[in-house]
Amino acid sequence: MPIDLAIVPVAGHGTRLLPSTKSQPKEMLPVGRKPVVQYVVEELASSGMRRILFVTGPGKTSIENHFDINVELISVLRETGKEELLEELEFERKDLQYFYTRQRRQLGLGHAVLCARPLAGHEPVVVALGDSIIGLNAQSDIVRRMTDEFERADADAVIAFETVPREDVVHYGIAKPRSPLTPSPSPPEGRGEKSSVGEVFVLDDLIEKPAVAEAPSNLAVAARYVFKPAIFDLLAQTPPGKGGEIQLTDAIRLMIQMGGRVLGIQLPASERRFDIGNFESYFQAFVEFALADSRYGPALRDFLRSHLANETADARR
Ligand code: G1P
């Protein structure tokens, strides 16, 4: 059976985005015209996911509302002659099933994934972090490539990685790849050139948020994972780690130590990760998505050009 279940943890408080996230989830912040989590779900759907299991927490009900069919809003649009706006609600009709469970205590990402166990514990699963968009406008099929590789290699886990500047390793799970990086022997059928598949490598270790001096590489976990169900047993045995939280990274590390075959797959440059977890990368993502918007992008580009030109002129005065 193809893998079609994705766990999307969305329980975090979003403290790095306060005050925006005081009473709304960071996953509902807009990037261009859509909230973050809509891109995540669209990306997962285009990679073959059919069941989306959100692990939520306090204050996250607007995520559930967003994916409901809003009959009242639809009739208001019809009655007020705004039928053309109905296409903005098309995503509600996707052939997807949604499930929600709550992480009742904030004990870390690993614990959030473990909360999905009663609903997802017996089959391979995708985990997609709800605050990261992969590719401009979520135009990425990285998850499909990961599930293909997972099956082809009979892996225990496949994890997406991006290269980050050395000083940023402190923010991520960092890979120790088996050196030298071993390319995948053959790209999955029908997926074209190897370069579009991304380099695949075996992981010897994974370290959550290491100090710069201790980082074994600058390959950072990029918010997408595929796991055999064994991950749940490992999570249940994982003691609190970095920040006193139960870390998904530590359970993966345990998987490797127990002889599991854990593969990394590098995101190609064309499918960057947009991190909506802090203001710096959120602002950049918003500007990039807004500039790429077919309707509003060109005018925004003109505005920014003249705004920046004026700023430069003022600075010279
Ligand atoms: C989490 C993971 C980390 C990963 C990052 C981005 O960290 O713990 O390993 O690199 O997501 O995918 P967080 O951003 O929740 O601190």
py3Dmol code that shows the C-alpha trace and the ligand (Angstrom):
import py3Dmol

protein = """\
ATOM      1  CA  MET A   1       0.000   0.000   0.000  1.00  0.00           C
ATOM      2  CA  PRO A   2       1.482   3.401  -0.877  1.00  0.00           C
ATOM      3  CA  ILE A   3       2.327   5.689   2.036  1.00  0.00           C
ATOM      4  CA  ASP A   4      -0.488   8.208   2.274  1.00  0.00           C
ATOM      5  CA  LEU A   5      -0.531   9.323   5.928  1.00  0.00           C
ATOM      6  CA  ALA A   6       1.244  12.488   7.068  1.00  0.00           C
ATOM      7  CA  ILE A   7       1.576  13.692  10.637  1.00  0.00           C
ATOM      8  CA  VAL A   8       1.774  17.479  10.831  1.00  0.00           C
ATOM      9  CA  PRO A   9       2.857  18.732  14.273  1.00  0.00           C
ATOM     10  CA  VAL A  10       1.408  22.204  14.899  1.00  0.00           C
ATOM     11  CA  ALA A  11       1.369  22.296  18.682  1.00  0.00           C
ATOM     12  CA  GLY A  12       4.226  24.733  19.383  1.00  0.00           C
ATOM     13  CA  HIS A  13       3.602  28.114  21.012  1.00  0.00           C
ATOM     14  CA  GLY A  14       5.418  30.069  18.298  1.00  0.00           C
ATOM     15  CA  THR A  15       7.238  32.119  20.915  1.00  0.00           C
ATOM     16  CA  ARG A  16       9.783  33.397  18.402  1.00  0.00           C
ATOM     17  CA  LEU A  17       6.937  35.145  16.558  1.00  0.00           C
ATOM     18  CA  LEU A  18       5.289  36.936  19.476  1.00  0.00           C
ATOM     19  CA  PRO A  19       3.174  39.037  19.607  1.00  0.00           C
ATOM     20  CA  SER A  20       1.780  37.819  16.228  1.00  0.00           C
ATOM     21  CA  THR A  21       1.256  34.367  17.636  1.00  0.00           C
ATOM     22  CA  LYS A  22      -0.297  35.347  20.949  1.00  0.00           C
ATOM     23  CA  SER A  23      -3.800  34.340  19.893  1.00  0.00           C
ATOM     24  CA  GLN A  24      -3.261  32.764  16.485  1.00  0.00           C
ATOM     25  CA  PRO A  25      -1.131  29.815  15.426  1.00  0.00           C
ATOM     26  CA  LYS A  26       2.090  30.594  13.562  1.00  0.00           C
ATOM     27  CA  GLU A  27       0.926  28.008  11.020  1.00  0.00           C
ATOM     28  CA  MET A  28      -1.935  30.371  10.120  1.00  0.00           C
ATOM     29  CA  LEU A  29       0.292  33.359   9.360  1.00  0.00           C
ATOM     30  CA  PRO A  30      -0.079  34.382   5.716  1.00  0.00           C
ATOM     31  CA  VAL A  31       2.796  34.004   3.302  1.00  0.00           C
ATOM     32  CA  GLY A  32       1.580  35.914   0.264  1.00  0.00           C
ATOM     33  CA  ARG A  33      -2.088  35.024  -0.059  1.00  0.00           C
ATOM     34  CA  LYS A  34      -2.296  31.763   1.861  1.00  0.00           C
ATOM     35  CA  PRO A  35      -1.611  30.654   5.416  1.00  0.00           C
ATOM     36  CA  VAL A  36       1.527  28.569   5.907  1.00  0.00           C
ATOM     37  CA  VAL A  37      -0.336  25.386   6.733  1.00  0.00           C
ATOM     38  CA  GLN A  38      -2.326  25.482   3.498  1.00  0.00           C
ATOM     39  CA  TYR A  39       0.923  25.339   1.515  1.00  0.00           C
ATOM     40  CA  VAL A  40       2.066  22.420   3.658  1.00  0.00           C
ATOM     41  CA  VAL A  41      -1.139  20.491   3.017  1.00  0.00           C
ATOM     42  CA  GLU A  42      -1.088  21.294  -0.724  1.00  0.00           C
ATOM     43  CA  GLU A  43       2.511  20.095  -0.956  1.00  0.00           C
ATOM     44  CA  LEU A  44       1.646  16.865   0.872  1.00  0.00           C
ATOM     45  CA  ALA A  45      -1.414  16.268  -1.320  1.00  0.00           C
ATOM     46  CA  SER A  46       0.643  16.708  -4.479  1.00  0.00           C
ATOM     47  CA  SER A  47       3.065  14.082  -3.163  1.00  0.00           C
ATOM     48  CA  GLY A  48       0.301  11.520  -2.730  1.00  0.00           C
ATOM     49  CA  MET A  49      -0.731  12.032   0.898  1.00  0.00           C
ATOM     50  CA  ARG A  50      -4.448  11.437   1.482  1.00  0.00           C
ATOM     51  CA  ARG A  51      -4.697  11.469   5.286  1.00  0.00           C
ATOM     52  CA  ILE A  52      -3.423  14.429   7.259  1.00  0.00           C
ATOM     53  CA  LEU A  53      -3.114  14.054  10.999  1.00  0.00           C
ATOM     54  CA  PHE A  54      -2.517  17.308  12.833  1.00  0.00           C
ATOM     55  CA  VAL A  55      -1.053  17.207  16.305  1.00  0.00           C
ATOM     56  CA  THR A  56      -2.448  20.418  17.741  1.00  0.00           C
ATOM     57  CA  GLY A  57      -2.410  22.243  21.042  1.00  0.00           C
ATOM     58  CA  PRO A  58      -4.141  25.130  22.794  1.00  0.00           C
ATOM     59  CA  GLY A  59      -5.229  27.973  20.516  1.00  0.00           C
ATOM     60  CA  LYS A  60      -4.975  26.002  17.277  1.00  0.00           C
ATOM     61  CA  THR A  61      -8.643  25.558  16.378  1.00  0.00           C
ATOM     62  CA  SER A  62      -8.392  28.033  13.493  1.00  0.00           C
ATOM     63  CA  ILE A  63      -6.348  25.358  11.672  1.00  0.00           C
ATOM     64  CA  GLU A  64      -9.280  22.952  11.941  1.00  0.00           C
ATOM     65  CA  ASN A  65     -11.665  25.670  10.777  1.00  0.00           C
ATOM     66  CA  HIS A  66      -9.459  26.474   7.808  1.00  0.00           C
ATOM     67  CA  PHE A  67      -9.750  22.960   6.386  1.00  0.00           C
ATOM     68  CA  ASP A  68     -13.479  22.583   7.043  1.00  0.00           C
ATOM     69  CA  ILE A  69     -16.038  23.151   4.328  1.00  0.00           C
ATOM     70  CA  ASN A  70     -17.582  26.470   5.296  1.00  0.00           C
ATOM     71  CA  VAL A  71     -21.127  26.145   3.964  1.00  0.00           C
ATOM     72  CA  GLU A  72     -22.199  29.483   5.405  1.00  0.00           C
ATOM     73  CA  LEU A  73     -19.377  31.391   3.741  1.00  0.00           C
ATOM     74  CA  ILE A  74     -20.107  29.654   0.436  1.00  0.00           C
ATOM     75  CA  SER A  75     -23.762  30.721   0.526  1.00  0.00           C
ATOM     76  CA  VAL A  76     -22.842  34.286   1.517  1.00  0.00           C
ATOM     77  CA  LEU A  77     -20.530  34.488  -1.518  1.00  0.00           C
ATOM     78  CA  ARG A  78     -23.302  33.136  -3.769  1.00  0.00           C
ATOM     79  CA  GLU A  79     -25.992  35.406  -2.362  1.00  0.00           C
ATOM     80  CA  THR A  80     -23.856  38.517  -2.599  1.00  0.00           C
ATOM     81  CA  GLY A  81     -22.778  37.920  -6.192  1.00  0.00           C
ATOM     82  CA  LYS A  82     -19.184  37.110  -5.309  1.00  0.00           C
ATOM     83  CA  GLU A  83     -19.124  33.726  -7.016  1.00  0.00           C
ATOM     84  CA  GLU A  84     -15.669  34.422  -8.455  1.00  0.00           C
ATOM     85  CA  LEU A  85     -14.267  34.170  -4.911  1.00  0.00           C
ATOM     86  CA  LEU A  86     -15.445  30.574  -4.625  1.00  0.00           C
ATOM     87  CA  GLU A  87     -12.284  29.452  -6.380  1.00  0.00           C
ATOM     88  CA  GLU A  88     -10.313  30.725  -3.364  1.00  0.00           C
ATOM     89  CA  LEU A  89     -12.055  27.996  -1.373  1.00  0.00           C
ATOM     90  CA  GLU A  90     -11.319  25.186  -3.841  1.00  0.00           C
ATOM     91  CA  PHE A  91      -8.695  23.719  -1.501  1.00  0.00           C
ATOM     92  CA  GLU A  92     -11.531  22.751   0.866  1.00  0.00           C
ATOM     93  CA  ARG A  93     -12.621  20.167  -1.707  1.00  0.00           C
ATOM     94  CA  LYS A  94      -9.338  18.295  -1.955  1.00  0.00           C
ATOM     95  CA  ASP A  95      -9.650  14.544  -1.699  1.00  0.00           C
ATOM     96  CA  LEU A  96      -8.134  14.473   1.780  1.00  0.00           C
ATOM     97  CA  GLN A  97      -9.174  13.267   5.183  1.00  0.00           C
ATOM     98  CA  TYR A  98      -8.200  15.310   8.224  1.00  0.00           C
ATOM     99  CA  PHE A  99      -7.590  14.025  11.724  1.00  0.00           C
ATOM    100  CA  TYR A 100      -6.740  16.011  14.819  1.00  0.00           C
ATOM    101  CA  THR A 101      -5.252  15.025  18.106  1.00  0.00           C
ATOM    102  CA  ARG A 102      -3.810  17.206  20.834  1.00  0.00           C
ATOM    103  CA  GLN A 103      -0.471  17.264  22.495  1.00  0.00           C
ATOM    104  CA  ARG A 104      -1.716  17.964  25.993  1.00  0.00           C
ATOM    105  CA  ARG A 105       1.672  18.903  27.405  1.00  0.00           C
ATOM    106  CA  GLN A 106       4.440  20.689  25.526  1.00  0.00           C
ATOM    107  CA  LEU A 107       7.162  18.090  25.903  1.00  0.00           C
ATOM    108  CA  GLY A 108       8.887  18.566  22.544  1.00  0.00           C
ATOM    109  CA  LEU A 109       8.637  17.628  18.878  1.00  0.00           C
ATOM    110  CA  GLY A 110       9.355  13.951  19.531  1.00  0.00           C
ATOM    111  CA  HIS A 111       6.558  13.852  22.067  1.00  0.00           C
ATOM    112  CA  ALA A 112       4.194  15.584  19.617  1.00  0.00           C
ATOM    113  CA  VAL A 113       4.857  12.876  17.022  1.00  0.00           C
ATOM    114  CA  LEU A 114       4.386  10.205  19.698  1.00  0.00           C
ATOM    115  CA  CYS A 115       0.922  11.657  20.402  1.00  0.00           C
ATOM    116  CA  ALA A 116      -0.076  10.426  16.913  1.00  0.00           C
ATOM    117  CA  ARG A 117       0.782   6.829  17.757  1.00  0.00           C
ATOM    118  CA  PRO A 118      -2.739   5.542  18.543  1.00  0.00           C
ATOM    119  CA  LEU A 119      -3.863   6.719  15.086  1.00  0.00           C
ATOM    120  CA  ALA A 120      -0.691   6.132  13.082  1.00  0.00           C
ATOM    121  CA  GLY A 121       1.346   3.542  14.899  1.00  0.00           C
ATOM    122  CA  HIS A 122       1.124   0.593  12.500  1.00  0.00           C
ATOM    123  CA  GLU A 123       2.198   1.885   9.122  1.00  0.00           C
ATOM    124  CA  PRO A 124       4.946   3.963   7.548  1.00  0.00           C
ATOM    125  CA  VAL A 125       4.297   7.680   7.983  1.00  0.00           C
ATOM    126  CA  VAL A 126       5.457  11.015   6.727  1.00  0.00           C
ATOM    127  CA  VAL A 127       6.143  13.754   9.269  1.00  0.00           C
ATOM    128  CA  ALA A 128       5.951  17.309   7.892  1.00  0.00           C
ATOM    129  CA  LEU A 129       6.572  20.245  10.216  1.00  0.00           C
ATOM    130  CA  GLY A 130       3.716  22.727   9.919  1.00  0.00           C
ATOM    131  CA  ASP A 131       5.920  25.841  10.024  1.00  0.00           C
ATOM    132  CA  SER A 132       8.037  25.073   6.959  1.00  0.00           C
ATOM    133  CA  ILE A 133       7.141  25.410   3.284  1.00  0.00           C
ATOM    134  CA  ILE A 134       9.310  23.521   0.797  1.00  0.00           C
ATOM    135  CA  GLY A 135       9.817  25.285  -2.528  1.00  0.00           C
ATOM    136  CA  LEU A 136       8.400  28.581  -3.767  1.00  0.00           C
ATOM    137  CA  ASN A 137       4.605  28.260  -3.537  1.00  0.00           C
ATOM    138  CA  ALA A 138       5.198  24.757  -2.145  1.00  0.00           C
ATOM    139  CA  GLN A 139       6.125  23.517  -5.614  1.00  0.00           C
ATOM    140  CA  SER A 140       8.076  20.528  -4.376  1.00  0.00           C
ATOM    141  CA  ASP A 141       7.577  16.810  -4.627  1.00  0.00           C
ATOM    142  CA  ILE A 142      10.347  16.079  -2.150  1.00  0.00           C
ATOM    143  CA  VAL A 143       7.976  13.971  -0.044  1.00  0.00           C
ATOM    144  CA  ARG A 144       7.152  11.759  -3.017  1.00  0.00           C
ATOM    145  CA  ARG A 145      10.850  11.356  -3.765  1.00  0.00           C
ATOM    146  CA  MET A 146      11.450  10.510  -0.120  1.00  0.00           C
ATOM    147  CA  THR A 147       8.702   7.862   0.003  1.00  0.00           C
ATOM    148  CA  ASP A 148       9.990   6.393  -3.297  1.00  0.00           C
ATOM    149  CA  GLU A 149      13.499   6.187  -1.868  1.00  0.00           C
ATOM    150  CA  PHE A 150      12.176   4.796   1.426  1.00  0.00           C
ATOM    151  CA  GLU A 151      10.509   1.932  -0.412  1.00  0.00           C
ATOM    152  CA  ARG A 152      13.264   1.359  -2.957  1.00  0.00           C
ATOM    153  CA  ALA A 153      15.974   1.154  -0.290  1.00  0.00           C
ATOM    154  CA  ASP A 154      13.778  -0.529   2.342  1.00  0.00           C
ATOM    155  CA  ALA A 155      14.939   2.206   4.708  1.00  0.00           C
ATOM    156  CA  ASP A 156      13.853   2.678   8.310  1.00  0.00           C
ATOM    157  CA  ALA A 157      13.762   6.433   7.821  1.00  0.00           C
ATOM    158  CA  VAL A 158      14.402   8.997   5.100  1.00  0.00           C
ATOM    159  CA  ILE A 159      15.017  12.604   6.126  1.00  0.00           C
ATOM    160  CA  ALA A 160      15.233  15.775   4.020  1.00  0.00           C
ATOM    161  CA  PHE A 161      18.313  17.969   4.496  1.00  0.00           C
ATOM    162  CA  GLU A 162      19.405  21.418   3.425  1.00  0.00           C
ATOM    163  CA  THR A 163      22.851  22.961   3.696  1.00  0.00           C
ATOM    164  CA  VAL A 164      22.991  25.895   6.100  1.00  0.00           C
ATOM    165  CA  PRO A 165      25.734  28.413   6.932  1.00  0.00           C
ATOM    166  CA  ARG A 166      28.099  26.949   9.512  1.00  0.00           C
ATOM    167  CA  GLU A 167      27.049  29.435  12.225  1.00  0.00           C
ATOM    168  CA  ASP A 168      23.398  28.338  11.869  1.00  0.00           C
ATOM    169  CA  VAL A 169      23.922  24.675  12.784  1.00  0.00           C
ATOM    170  CA  VAL A 170      22.952  25.557  16.362  1.00  0.00           C
ATOM    171  CA  HIS A 171      19.305  25.866  15.236  1.00  0.00           C
ATOM    172  CA  TYR A 172      18.885  22.465  13.579  1.00  0.00           C
ATOM    173  CA  GLY A 173      19.275  18.719  13.700  1.00  0.00           C
ATOM    174  CA  ILE A 174      22.638  18.157  11.980  1.00  0.00           C
ATOM    175  CA  ALA A 175      23.671  15.076   9.992  1.00  0.00           C
ATOM    176  CA  LYS A 176      26.817  13.083  10.258  1.00  0.00           C
ATOM    177  CA  PRO A 177      26.765  11.575   6.774  1.00  0.00           C
ATOM    178  CA  ARG A 178      28.698   8.411   6.025  1.00  0.00           C
ATOM    179  CA  SER A 179      31.646   9.904   4.222  1.00  0.00           C
ATOM    180  CA  PRO A 180      32.089  10.510   1.458  1.00  0.00           C
ATOM    181  CA  LEU A 181      28.442  11.252   0.644  1.00  0.00           C
ATOM    182  CA  THR A 182      27.264   8.159  -1.204  1.00  0.00           C
ATOM    183  CA  PRO A 183      25.016   8.956  -4.118  1.00  0.00           C
ATOM    184  CA  SER A 184      21.937   6.813  -4.611  1.00  0.00           C
ATOM    185  CA  PRO A 185      22.880   3.888  -6.909  1.00  0.00           C
ATOM    186  CA  SER A 186      19.943   4.540  -9.221  1.00  0.00           C
ATOM    187  CA  PRO A 187      17.325   7.265  -9.172  1.00  0.00           C
ATOM    188  CA  PRO A 188      13.750   6.025  -8.740  1.00  0.00           C
ATOM    189  CA  GLU A 189      12.223   5.129 -12.084  1.00  0.00           C
ATOM    190  CA  GLY A 190      10.590   7.837 -14.101  1.00  0.00           C
ATOM    191  CA  ARG A 191      12.059  10.604 -11.983  1.00  0.00           C
ATOM    192  CA  GLY A 192      14.542  11.834 -14.523  1.00  0.00           C
ATOM    193  CA  GLU A 193      18.076  12.966 -13.889  1.00  0.00           C
ATOM    194  CA  LYS A 194      19.847  12.310 -10.620  1.00  0.00           C
ATOM    195  CA  SER A 195      20.223  16.028  -9.996  1.00  0.00           C
ATOM    196  CA  SER A 196      16.442  16.377  -9.700  1.00  0.00           C
ATOM    197  CA  VAL A 197      16.350  13.544  -7.168  1.00  0.00           C
ATOM    198  CA  GLY A 198      18.882  15.163  -4.885  1.00  0.00           C
ATOM    199  CA  GLU A 199      21.853  13.442  -3.387  1.00  0.00           C
ATOM    200  CA  VAL A 200      20.979  10.489  -1.177  1.00  0.00           C
ATOM    201  CA  PHE A 201      23.293   9.473   1.641  1.00  0.00           C
ATOM    202  CA  VAL A 202      23.470   7.141   4.605  1.00  0.00           C
ATOM    203  CA  LEU A 203      23.394   8.755   8.033  1.00  0.00           C
ATOM    204  CA  ASP A 204      25.895   7.675  10.649  1.00  0.00           C
ATOM    205  CA  ASP A 205      24.526  10.006  13.296  1.00  0.00           C
ATOM    206  CA  LEU A 206      22.240  12.973  13.850  1.00  0.00           C
ATOM    207  CA  ILE A 207      22.768  15.641  16.497  1.00  0.00           C
ATOM    208  CA  GLU A 208      20.145  18.106  17.657  1.00  0.00           C
ATOM    209  CA  LYS A 209      21.333  21.725  17.645  1.00  0.00           C
ATOM    210  CA  PRO A 210      25.074  21.118  18.178  1.00  0.00           C
ATOM    211  CA  ALA A 211      27.583  23.834  18.994  1.00  0.00           C
ATOM    212  CA  VAL A 212      29.384  25.051  15.850  1.00  0.00           C
ATOM    213  CA  ALA A 213      32.607  23.344  16.933  1.00  0.00           C
ATOM    214  CA  GLU A 214      30.844  20.014  17.437  1.00  0.00           C
ATOM    215  CA  ALA A 215      28.736  19.950  14.281  1.00  0.00           C
ATOM    216  CA  PRO A 216      29.669  17.003  12.072  1.00  0.00           C
ATOM    217  CA  SER A 217      28.500  18.836   8.891  1.00  0.00           C
ATOM    218  CA  ASN A 218      26.320  21.739   7.832  1.00  0.00           C
ATOM    219  CA  LEU A 219      23.498  19.488   6.597  1.00  0.00           C
ATOM    220  CA  ALA A 220      20.402  20.452   8.562  1.00  0.00           C
ATOM    221  CA  VAL A 221      17.160  18.509   8.942  1.00  0.00           C
ATOM    222  CA  ALA A 222      14.646  20.295   6.718  1.00  0.00           C
ATOM    223  CA  ALA A 223      11.232  19.581   8.231  1.00  0.00           C
ATOM    224  CA  ARG A 224      10.261  16.475   6.221  1.00  0.00           C
ATOM    225  CA  TYR A 225      10.708  12.855   7.355  1.00  0.00           C
ATOM    226  CA  VAL A 226       9.470   9.360   6.426  1.00  0.00           C
ATOM    227  CA  PHE A 227       9.483   6.650   9.094  1.00  0.00           C
ATOM    228  CA  LYS A 228       8.778   3.008   9.628  1.00  0.00           C
ATOM    229  CA  PRO A 229       6.374   2.603  12.562  1.00  0.00           C
ATOM    230  CA  ALA A 230       9.342   1.510  14.741  1.00  0.00           C
ATOM    231  CA  ILE A 231       9.908   5.238  15.335  1.00  0.00           C
ATOM    232  CA  PHE A 232       7.046   5.220  17.851  1.00  0.00           C
ATOM    233  CA  ASP A 233       8.686   2.572  20.089  1.00  0.00           C
ATOM    234  CA  LEU A 234      11.922   4.530  19.908  1.00  0.00           C
ATOM    235  CA  LEU A 235      10.177   7.794  20.793  1.00  0.00           C
ATOM    236  CA  ALA A 236       8.566   6.101  23.781  1.00  0.00           C
ATOM    237  CA  GLN A 237      12.092   5.210  25.035  1.00  0.00           C
ATOM    238  CA  THR A 238      13.668   8.581  24.273  1.00  0.00           C
ATOM    239  CA  PRO A 239      14.565  10.587  27.383  1.00  0.00           C
ATOM    240  CA  PRO A 240      14.340  14.389  27.360  1.00  0.00           C
ATOM    241  CA  GLY A 241      17.284  15.892  25.470  1.00  0.00           C
ATOM    242  CA  LYS A 242      18.156  19.384  24.246  1.00  0.00           C
ATOM    243  CA  GLY A 243      16.105  22.018  26.095  1.00  0.00           C
ATOM    244  CA  GLY A 244      14.631  19.297  28.349  1.00  0.00           C
ATOM    245  CA  GLU A 245      12.368  18.229  25.436  1.00  0.00           C
ATOM    246  CA  ILE A 246      11.785  14.809  23.901  1.00  0.00           C
ATOM    247  CA  GLN A 247      13.543  15.279  20.577  1.00  0.00           C
ATOM    248  CA  LEU A 248      12.599  13.515  17.356  1.00  0.00           C
ATOM    249  CA  THR A 249      16.291  13.756  16.435  1.00  0.00           C
ATOM    250  CA  ASP A 250      17.256  11.669  19.484  1.00  0.00           C
ATOM    251  CA  ALA A 251      14.808   8.892  18.523  1.00  0.00           C
ATOM    252  CA  ILE A 252      16.308   8.834  15.014  1.00  0.00           C
ATOM    253  CA  ARG A 253      19.755   8.644  16.558  1.00  0.00           C
ATOM    254  CA  LEU A 254      18.594   5.633  18.578  1.00  0.00           C
ATOM    255  CA  MET A 255      17.296   4.096  15.356  1.00  0.00           C
ATOM    256  CA  ILE A 256      20.757   4.450  13.796  1.00  0.00           C
ATOM    257  CA  GLN A 257      22.500   3.071  16.894  1.00  0.00           C
ATOM    258  CA  MET A 258      20.246   0.002  16.776  1.00  0.00           C
ATOM    259  CA  GLY A 259      21.347  -0.719  13.210  1.00  0.00           C
ATOM    260  CA  GLY A 260      18.478   1.016  11.392  1.00  0.00           C
ATOM    261  CA  ARG A 261      19.032   2.174   7.824  1.00  0.00           C
ATOM    262  CA  VAL A 262      18.499   5.917   7.907  1.00  0.00           C
ATOM    263  CA  LEU A 263      18.945   7.884   4.693  1.00  0.00           C
ATOM    264  CA  GLY A 264      19.265  11.576   4.021  1.00  0.00           C
ATOM    265  CA  ILE A 265      18.116  13.265   0.853  1.00  0.00           C
ATOM    266  CA  GLN A 266      19.302  16.760  -0.002  1.00  0.00           C
ATOM    267  CA  LEU A 267      16.840  19.394  -1.086  1.00  0.00           C
ATOM    268  CA  PRO A 268      17.864  20.743  -4.483  1.00  0.00           C
ATOM    269  CA  ALA A 269      18.506  24.504  -4.604  1.00  0.00           C
ATOM    270  CA  SER A 270      15.240  24.947  -6.510  1.00  0.00           C
ATOM    271  CA  GLU A 271      13.276  23.544  -3.549  1.00  0.00           C
ATOM    272  CA  ARG A 272      14.477  25.617  -0.662  1.00  0.00           C
ATOM    273  CA  ARG A 273      12.868  25.400   2.756  1.00  0.00           C
ATOM    274  CA  PHE A 274      11.020  28.528   3.851  1.00  0.00           C
ATOM    275  CA  ASP A 275      11.090  28.633   7.632  1.00  0.00           C
ATOM    276  CA  ILE A 276       8.158  30.480   9.163  1.00  0.00           C
ATOM    277  CA  GLY A 277       9.457  29.940  12.695  1.00  0.00           C
ATOM    278  CA  ASN A 278      11.179  33.320  13.137  1.00  0.00           C
ATOM    279  CA  PHE A 279      10.639  36.855  11.847  1.00  0.00           C
ATOM    280  CA  GLU A 280      13.787  37.077   9.741  1.00  0.00           C
ATOM    281  CA  SER A 281      13.000  34.113   7.513  1.00  0.00           C
ATOM    282  CA  TYR A 282       9.231  34.769   7.697  1.00  0.00           C
ATOM    283  CA  PHE A 283       9.645  38.291   6.287  1.00  0.00           C
ATOM    284  CA  GLN A 284      11.912  37.000   3.531  1.00  0.00           C
ATOM    285  CA  ALA A 285       9.457  34.238   2.638  1.00  0.00           C
ATOM    286  CA  PHE A 286       6.555  36.709   2.538  1.00  0.00           C
ATOM    287  CA  VAL A 287       8.395  39.052   0.198  1.00  0.00           C
ATOM    288  CA  GLU A 288       9.493  36.231  -2.108  1.00  0.00           C
ATOM    289  CA  PHE A 289       6.027  34.702  -2.326  1.00  0.00           C
ATOM    290  CA  ALA A 290       4.367  38.096  -2.782  1.00  0.00           C
ATOM    291  CA  LEU A 291       6.824  39.018  -5.556  1.00  0.00           C
ATOM    292  CA  ALA A 292       6.050  35.711  -7.291  1.00  0.00           C
ATOM    293  CA  ASP A 293       2.295  36.344  -7.118  1.00  0.00           C
ATOM    294  CA  SER A 294       0.940  36.520 -10.672  1.00  0.00           C
ATOM    295  CA  ARG A 295      -1.600  39.220  -9.792  1.00  0.00           C
ATOM    296  CA  TYR A 296       0.068  41.373  -7.149  1.00  0.00           C
ATOM    297  CA  GLY A 297       3.765  40.594  -7.717  1.00  0.00           C
ATOM    298  CA  PRO A 298       4.541  43.028 -10.571  1.00  0.00           C
ATOM    299  CA  ALA A 299       3.119  46.067  -8.744  1.00  0.00           C
ATOM    300  CA  LEU A 300       4.908  45.085  -5.543  1.00  0.00           C
ATOM    301  CA  ARG A 301       8.183  44.777  -7.464  1.00  0.00           C
ATOM    302  CA  ASP A 302       7.720  48.330  -8.854  1.00  0.00           C
ATOM    303  CA  PHE A 303       6.848  49.619  -5.397  1.00  0.00           C
ATOM    304  CA  LEU A 304       9.897  48.009  -3.783  1.00  0.00           C
ATOM    305  CA  ARG A 305      12.209  49.258  -6.516  1.00  0.00           C
ATOM    306  CA  SER A 306      11.123  52.858  -6.127  1.00  0.00           C
ATOM    307  CA  HIS A 307      10.976  52.582  -2.340  1.00  0.00           C
ATOM    308  CA  LEU A 308      14.542  51.251  -2.176  1.00  0.00           C
ATOM    309  CA  ALA A 309      15.737  53.808  -4.726  1.00  0.00           C
ATOM    310  CA  ASN A 310      14.232  56.622  -2.624  1.00  0.00           C
ATOM    311  CA  GLU A 311      15.865  55.216   0.479  1.00  0.00           C
ATOM    312  CA  THR A 312      19.242  55.158  -1.248  1.00  0.00           C
ATOM    313  CA  ALA A 313      18.738  58.697  -2.529  1.00  0.00           C
ATOM    314  CA  ASP A 314      17.797  59.900   0.998  1.00  0.00           C
ATOM    315  CA  ALA A 315      20.844  58.212   2.473  1.00  0.00           C
ATOM    316  CA  ARG A 316      23.102  60.026  -0.006  1.00  0.00           C
ATOM    317  CA  ARG A 317      21.649  63.426   0.808  1.00  0.00           C
TER     318      ARG A 317
END
"""
ligand_1 = """\
16
G1P
C 12.977 21.112 14.599
C 13.885 19.888 14.747
C 15.237 20.144 14.097
C 15.024 20.540 12.644
C 14.081 21.761 12.559
C 13.756 22.133 11.112
O 13.520 22.171 15.349
O 14.037 19.603 16.137
O 16.007 18.974 14.169
O 16.250 20.814 12.013
O 12.849 21.492 13.231
O 13.204 21.086 10.411
P 12.653 23.477 15.807
O 12.651 24.392 14.616
O 11.287 22.968 16.157
O 13.396 24.047 16.968
"""
view = py3Dmol.view(width=600, height=400)
view.addModel(protein, "pdb")
view.setStyle({"model": 0}, {"cartoon": {"style": "trace"}})
view.addModel(ligand_1, "xyz")
view.setStyle({"model": 1}, {"stick": {}})
view.zoomTo()
view.show()
